[in-house]
Amino acid sequence: MENFVLSNPTVLHFGKNVIEDLADQIKQLGKKVLLIYGKGSVKKYGYYEKVTNKLREANIDFVEFAGIKPNPDNEVADDAVRFGVEQNVDVVLALGGGSVIDSAKVIAVSIPENLKTWDVMKGKKVPTKALPIITILTVAATGTEMNHFSVLQNNTTKEKIGTRNVMMYPKYSYLDPEFTYSIPKDYTAYGMVDIIAHSFENFFGYGTSPLADRFAVSIIKEVMNFAPLLLEDLRNYEYRANMMLQATYALNGTLAAGKTSGDWGVHSIGHILSLQYDTPHGASLSIAYPAWFKLMKNKIPERIKDLSLLLFNTEDIDLFISKIEDFFKSINSPIRLQDTGINTDKKQEIINLLTKNEASGFNYQFNEYEKLVDLMYL
């Protein structure tokens, strides 16, 4: 087991109507709020009204920045930074899913020193200050509501990368499962894939930590258990609550105890598909993970067998991969590139982007991009 430091300063408010004390928490942190959200679904389903009513009732000054995209980019984030500087805001409030919260994190560390967000992402500028961040989650998937990671893409340079900074931990995160009722069946399924992928990638991190491994597998089993129930009853509070909590625990640091990092190779593959073809994040992972397992089955057979034994009580790797694919298919998440309309004429383009972005894992390295892409088609 590797040495580790486990610290998570985010205060999590979980359950029905938890935003009741939102205004009290904001008042502890600042006087003027930058409310960040996406393209309008939060207004359509009433979440925006619930949140802004709380702000108005408490006489909290706030300004709004809308338009964060599902695969967020640095140009929109830079616009938000400029707006935040002009408005002299001192708190960032993110209302939305992973894309909104990831953007809000980089925006919050960029506003105090008026930094370019891509400079922050690339490590060219290291923030020394940050505005406090509060999140109100509307999609159970990425786990960003309780960690210090952020992912952005640059459409000009054709890169999609992540960064981390302890100042990007949200101060408070509000998780009301009813705020996820509006997520349609396909994106609910993609969220499940993301939770499983985070659990897998922590499992394959560097270091031996049996307790963390069993925790990761337990989360995967719970997702698989609740998946068919939730997809048939999208407004069931208990099903939504369980999926929401699993998403948070999958990437709040708990699964990394005793390891130096997760592997994250599959995310680096998925980011390419999202960047170039706007593939939903979870859908990119259900395509990439079976291919990664097939690429790695002769390189790390014992480690995959460990996972297979814990998850499906078998050491047959091919059967394990088949079961994973069957689950993804059962929730209608794609397992091949052509399932999303990315046909073989795009093969070389994908290989080139994987090469340019140096896609690989932290623990298990790979660069057989042509073979990998073939596996995503076969």
N, C-alpha and C positions, 0 to 999 in steps of 0.2 A: 504494500500500500504506500502511495506517495504522500509526502507531507502536503497539507492543504490548510488554507484559511477560509472559513465559511462565515460570510457576513452579508446580511441583506437588510439594509436600512429602510426598505419600503414598508409602509404601514398599509396592510391590506384590509379593506372594508368589503365584506362579502355577504350578499343576501338581498332580500327584498327591501326596496326603499332605502338603501344605505346612503343615498345622496342627501338624505335629510340634514346631515351635519356638514355638507360640502362647504357652505358659506363660512362656517366657524373655522374650518381648517384653512381656507383661503386667507381669511383675515389675519391669521398668525404669520402668513408668509409675505404678504405685500398688499398693495393698494390698487393696482391696475392690472387687469388680466388680459392676456392674449388667448382668446378661444380659437382653437384650431380644429377643423373638421374636414370632411371630404367633399363629395360632389352633391350632397343634398339628401341622401337617404335618411340621415339623422333628423332632418326636418319632416320628411314624408311620414316617418313612423313615430313622431312625437317626442323623441329623445332630446332634441334641441330645445323644444319648448319647456320640457321639464327642468333642464339644466339652467337655461336663461331665466326662467321664473325664479329659481332659487337665488340667482345672482341679483336680480332686480329687487326681490323682497328684502334682501340684506343690504341694498344700496351699494353694491359692489360695482365699481367702474370697470367696464370691459369693452374690448374691441374684438372684431372677428377677422379671421383669415380662413377662407374656404377654398376648396379646389385641390386638396391633396389627392394624388392619383393612387390607384390600387398597387402599382409598382412605382413607388415614389422616386422622384428624381431631384437632383441638386438645384436645378434652375428654379423650380417652384419653392423649394426650401429657402433659397437665397432671396426670393421675393418676400417670403414671410419674415426673414431676418431684417430686411430693409424696412418693412412695415413696422415690425416690433421696435426697431431703433427709433423710427420717426415718432411713434406713439408713446415712447418712454414707458413701456410695460415692465412689470417686475415679477410677474408670475405667468407661467405657460400652463394652460388647461387644454388637454387633448381629449376630444370626444370622438371615438371611432375605434377602428381595428388596428392591426399591427402596422399598417402603412402610415396611418395618422400619428400613432404614438412614436414610431421610429423617427418620423420627420420631426415631431415635436422635441425629441431628445436632442437632435443635432441643432435645431433652431435655438433651443434653450442654452446650449453652451456656446453658441455663435453670437447671440445678440449683445452680451456685455462688452465684447471687444470688437464687434462688427466684423466678424470673420466670414470668409467664404466657406460654405459648408463642405465643398469638395476638398478644400485644403485641410479641413478637420478630418474628413474621412480618410484621406491619404496620409495623414500624419505630418503634413507639411507645417501645420499650425497646431500647437497643443494648447487648448483652452486653459486658462487659469481661473476663470470665473464661470458661474452658471446661474441662470434663473431657476428657481424651484419649479418642479414639474408635478402636475397632478393629472392623473389619467382616469377616464371613464370609459370602460371597455364595452364594445358592442359586438365583437367577434371572438369566439374562443378558438385560438389557433397558435399564435406565435409565442406566447409567454412573455412578450416584451413589457407587459404591465408590471412585472416584478423582477426586472433585471437591468443591467447597465449596457446592453448591446443595442446597436442600431445598424440598419442596412439601407443604403441608398444606391441608386444607379445614375450613371452619367451617359446620356444618350449620344453625346458627341464623341466621347472616347470609347464607347461601347464597353463599359465596365460596370459591374454591379458588385459592391464590396461591403463588408461590415467593419465596424469599429467598436471599441469599448472604452468607457471612461466612467469612473466611479461617480462623477458628478451627474451622470445620466440616469442614475436610479431615481424613479419617481419618489417624491416625498409621501404621497398618498395615492393609492389606486382603489377605485371603486368598481366592484364587480357585482352587478345585479343581473342574475340570469335572465330576467324578463327583458333586458336590453338586447338579448340575442335572439328573441323570438322571430324577428323579421328576416333573419338570415335564411335564404332559400336552401332547398335540399342539396343542390350541387355544391354550394360554398360551405355548407355545414359539413359535407363529406370531405371537402378539401382541407378543412380545419382539422378533421380527425387524422388525416394523413400527416399533417404538419406535426401534430402531437406525437404520433408514432415515430416520425423521423427524428424528432428531438431526442426521444428516448433511445432509439437505435444509436444515434451518434454519440450520446453520452456513454452508452454501453461499450462502444468501440474506442473510447478515449484511452489515453495512455495511463496505465496504472492498473493495479489489481485491487478491486474493492467489491467483494461479494455482496455486501449489503446494498450498495448503490446499484449493482447489477440487478438484484432482485426487486428493488424499488422500481427500476426502469421497466422491467418485465411486467410488474404488477400494473403499471400505468397502461402499457400496451394491452394487456388483457382486459382492463376496465373499458378502454376505448372500444375494443372489439365486442365486448359484452353489451355496451349501451348503444353502439352504432345502429343496429337494426331497429331498436326500440325508438330512438330519437328520430331517425329518418322517416318513421311512420307516424310520428306524433311531435311535430316540430314546436308545438307550444306547450309541451309538458315541462313544468318547472323543474321537477326532480331530475329528469334526463338532461336538461340544459345545465342545471347546476353541477351535476357530476362531470359533464364534459368540460365545463368552464374551469373547474378546479384542477382537473387532470392537465389541462393546457398550461395552467400557471405552474404547477409543480414540475412539469417536464423540463422547464428551462429557468427555474429560479435559483439554481445552484445546488439544490439538494442532490441531484443525480451525479454531480461532479465530485462529491466528497470522496477523497482518497485517490483522485486522479488529477493530472496536471491540466488536462483539457479534454474536450470531446474531439471527435475526429473531423466532422463537418465537410468531408469530401463530397458527400451527396448534395449538400446545400450548394457547394461551389458549382456543381453540374446544373442543378436546378436554376440557379441564378442566370445562367446563360440562356436557358429557354425562356425565362420570364423577360429578360432584357431584350432579346431579339424578336420574340414572337408574342410577347404579352401573355404568355401562358400563366394561368393562375398559379400562385406559388405552390399550393398543395398538390395540384395536378402535375406540376413539374417533378415533384418528389416521388409520386407514385410511378412515374415513368423511370426515374433515375435509380431508385433503390433496387428493384430487381436486377437491373443491368449491373449495378455495383456489386451485388452479391455474386452474380455470375462471374464477374471479373476477378473477384477476390477468393472464390471458393477453393482454388488450388494454392493460394498464397497464405491464407489464414484459416485453413479448414477447422482447426481445433477451436478457435474463437467463435466461428459461426456455429459449430456444433454445440458449444456451451449455450449460446442463445437459443438454438433450436430445441435443445433438451428442456430448458426452462420454460419455453413458450409453448411447444407442441409435443413435448415428451418423445422426441425422436432425434437421432443423430444423422439422419438421412438429409444431406444438404439440399439435394434436388427437390425432395418432398417439402422441405422447409420453404424454399423459394416458391414452389408451386402454391403452397398455402398462403403465403403473403400475397402473391398475385391474385389468388382467388378472393381474398378479403377485399383487396382494392377494387376488383371487378364487381364484387357484391354491393359496393356502395357507389358504383358507377364513376369511379375515378380512373383515368386512363392509365394503361400500363405500357403502351407503345407510343412512339412519336406520331405515327400515322393516325392514332386515335384522336388526336387534336388537329389533324389536317396538316401536320408537318411531314410532307412526303420526302422520298429518298433524294429528290433533287436538291434538298437543303443539306445533305450530308456533309459536304465539304465546308459549307459555311459554318456549320456547328463545330466541326473539327478545328477550323481556323480560330473561332472565338474561344474555344476551350484552351487552345494553345496560347493565344494572346493573353488571356486572363490567368494562365498558369494554374488552371483548375486542378486541385489535388486535395488530399486529406492532410490533417495535422499529424496523425499517428501512422496511418497506412498510406504511403505515397503511391501515386500512379501517374503515368503519362501515356498510356496506350489509348490515345484518344480515338483512333480509327476503330479499334476493336470495341471500345466502349460505345461508340455511336452505333456500330452494327448491332450490338446487343440491345440498344434501345429501339431498334427497328424490328428485330427478330422475334 
